[in-house]
Amino acid sequence: MEGVIDALTRDLLTREAGFDWTVTEFVRVIDARLPPRVFYKHCPELLHSLKQLPVATPSGVPVHLQLLGSDPATLAANARRALELGALSIDLNFGCPAKLVNRHDGGAALLRNPERVFNAVHAVATALDGEIPVTAKIRLGFSNRLQAVACAQAVQAGGASQLVVHGRTRDEGYRPPAHWEWIGRIRHHIDIPVVANGDIWTLEDYWKARTLSGCCDVMLGRAALADPWLAPRIRHWQATGQRLPETTWRMRAEVLKTYAHLQCQKLPERVVTSLVKQWLAQMRQGNAEANVEFQRLKRITRLDDLLHNLVVTETPETSYA
Ligand SMILES: Cc1cc2nc3c(=O)[nH]c(=O)nc-3n(C[C@H](O)[C@H](O)[C@H](O)COP(=O)(O)O)c2cc1C
C-alpha cells in the first residue's frame, strides 16, 4: 500500500504465520523504462535474488511487484525489466482511485474501458512469456458497476493468472460497505482464482466476505496495519476452528516500538516519528483503546518521548520484541 507499507512493514507483518504473499507499493510507469534503482527502492527484496535467495520477506513470504500504468508497451518493457531483476510475478494495478493518478490515465481510470485493461494485461503477459505470472487488481468499475464483469473477463483474456477484486467502484472511494456479493458475481464469470478485498477488519468480516463472495482467499489492506494479528487469527481459525484472543494495545505498542527501532537504522528520527504516528493512526480503526492512545500521543514531537509514552510495562505477549 503506497506510503504505508514498505519492506520493513512487510517484514514485521509476516513474522507471525498468516500471509501467503505480499505485494509492493505500486511502481508508477508512465512512458519510460525505469532504472533498476526504482525497482529496488519499491522492492528491496529483489536484491535477495542477486544472492540466489527468494524474493521474500525475512520470514519467507513471497513479495510480488506491482506496476501502475496505462501504456501497454511501457508496462511490458518495465515488466520485462522487473523479471530480469528477479521479480516473482507482476501485479497490475487497476484499482487506484487517486485523482492525480486517474487524471494521468492510471489505476482505476482504465476500468472505463475493458479493452484497455485487456491490452495492458496482454502486453505484459506477452512480454513475460510465461516465465513469471501476471496478476491484476481491479475495483468494480469507475463510476458504476456496468463493466465490472467485462473488466474481469478482460483481465483473464489478457493472460492473468489471478485477480484481486476490491468490492467498490472508484467513485465509492473507501466508503463502506464493500460489495462482497459483487465479487461473487464476477467469480462466476471467470475461471482464474479471484481474491476478495475490501473492508475485512475482523474474523467475522472474513467469514462474511468469504460467504458472500464465495472466494477462498481474501486480501487484507488497511486491517493488516490496524490489527497485525488479523491474518494470523484468520490462519489459525482456518487450521483449528479456534479463535485467537483479540489483539491488545500492548501487542500493538510492541509492534510500533520494534518498527521505530528498525526504521531508525535508516531514516532520521523526525521521519520515523511521523511514520510511527501514521501507523498508530491506522490502528484506531475499530479499536477504541488505540484511538485513546492516538489522541494522547499525537502531539508528541520527539521520538524518544513518543516511544517512552507508548508504555509497555508488563511482559510482552508477542514475538516482535
Ligand atoms: C493509503 C493506501 C495506499 C494504498 N496503496 C495501494 C497500492 O499501492 N496498490 C494497491 O493495489 N492497492 C493500494 N491500496 C488499496 C488497498 O490495497 C485495498 O485495496 C483497499 O484499501 C481496500 O481494502 P481494505 O479495506 O482491506 O483496506 C491502498 C490503500 C490505501 C488506504
Ligand as a Chemical Component Dictionary entry (heavy atoms), coordinates in Angstrom:
data_LIG
# 
_chem_comp.id                   LIG 
_chem_comp.type                 NON-POLYMER 
_chem_comp.pdbx_formal_charge   0 
_chem_comp.three_letter_code    LIG 
# 
loop_
_chem_comp_atom.comp_id 
_chem_comp_atom.atom_id 
_chem_comp_atom.alt_atom_id 
_chem_comp_atom.type_symbol 
_chem_comp_atom.charge 
_chem_comp_atom.model_Cartn_x 
_chem_comp_atom.model_Cartn_y 
_chem_comp_atom.model_Cartn_z 
_chem_comp_atom.pdbx_ordinal 
LIG C1  C1  C 0 -3.007  4.520  1.868  1  
LIG C2  C2  C 0 -3.386  3.446  0.895  2  
LIG C3  C3  C 0 -2.490  3.074  -0.078 3  
LIG C4  C4  C 0 -2.820  2.068  -0.995 4  
LIG N1  N1  N 0 -1.909  1.696  -1.941 5  
LIG C5  C5  C 0 -2.197  0.668  -2.787 6  
LIG C6  C6  C 0 -1.244  0.215  -3.742 7  
LIG O1  O1  O 0 -0.125  0.740  -3.852 8  
LIG N2  N2  N 0 -1.602  -0.828 -4.536 9  
LIG C7  C7  C 0 -2.835  -1.444 -4.437 10 
LIG O2  O2  O 0 -3.106  -2.397 -5.175 11 
LIG N3  N3  N 0 -3.743  -1.017 -3.561 12 
LIG C8  C8  C 0 -3.459  0.013  -2.736 13 
LIG N4  N4  N 0 -4.393  0.430  -1.833 14 
LIG C9  C9  C 0 -5.717  -0.233 -1.791 15 
LIG C10 C10 C 0 -5.706  -1.435 -0.838 16 
LIG O3  O3  O 0 -4.797  -2.416 -1.301 17 
LIG C11 C11 C 0 -7.080  -2.068 -0.727 18 
LIG O4  O4  O 0 -7.494  -2.497 -1.993 19 
LIG C12 C12 C 0 -8.114  -1.107 -0.171 20 
LIG O5  O5  O 0 -7.612  -0.376 0.921  21 
LIG C13 C13 C 0 -9.377  -1.883 0.274  22 
LIG O6  O6  O 0 -9.027  -2.932 1.133  23 
LIG P1  P1  P 0 -9.055  -2.784 2.739  24 
LIG O7  O7  O 0 -10.464 -2.387 3.118  25 
LIG O8  O8  O 0 -8.658  -4.155 3.232  26 
LIG O9  O9  O 0 -8.084  -1.715 3.094  27 
LIG C14 C14 C 0 -4.091  1.441  -0.931 28 
LIG C15 C15 C 0 -4.998  1.835  0.055  29 
LIG C16 C16 C 0 -4.671  2.824  0.958  30 
LIG C17 C17 C 0 -5.679  3.218  2.019  31 
# 
loop_
_chem_comp_bond.comp_id 
_chem_comp_bond.atom_id_1 
_chem_comp_bond.atom_id_2 
_chem_comp_bond.value_order 
_chem_comp_bond.pdbx_ordinal 
LIG C1  C2  SING 1  
LIG C2  C3  SING 2  
LIG C2  C16 DOUB 3  
LIG C3  C4  DOUB 4  
LIG C4  N1  SING 5  
LIG C4  C14 SING 6  
LIG N1  C5  DOUB 7  
LIG C5  C6  SING 8  
LIG C5  C8  SING 9  
LIG C6  O1  DOUB 10 
LIG C6  N2  SING 11 
LIG N2  C7  SING 12 
LIG C7  O2  DOUB 13 
LIG C7  N3  SING 14 
LIG N3  C8  DOUB 15 
LIG C8  N4  SING 16 
LIG N4  C9  SING 17 
LIG N4  C14 SING 18 
LIG C9  C10 SING 19 
LIG C10 O3  SING 20 
LIG C10 C11 SING 21 
LIG C11 O4  SING 22 
LIG C11 C12 SING 23 
LIG C12 O5  SING 24 
LIG C12 C13 SING 25 
LIG C13 O6  SING 26 
LIG O6  P1  SING 27 
LIG P1  O7  DOUB 28 
LIG P1  O8  SING 29 
LIG P1  O9  SING 30 
LIG C14 C15 DOUB 31 
LIG C15 C16 SING 32 
LIG C16 C17 SING 33 
# 
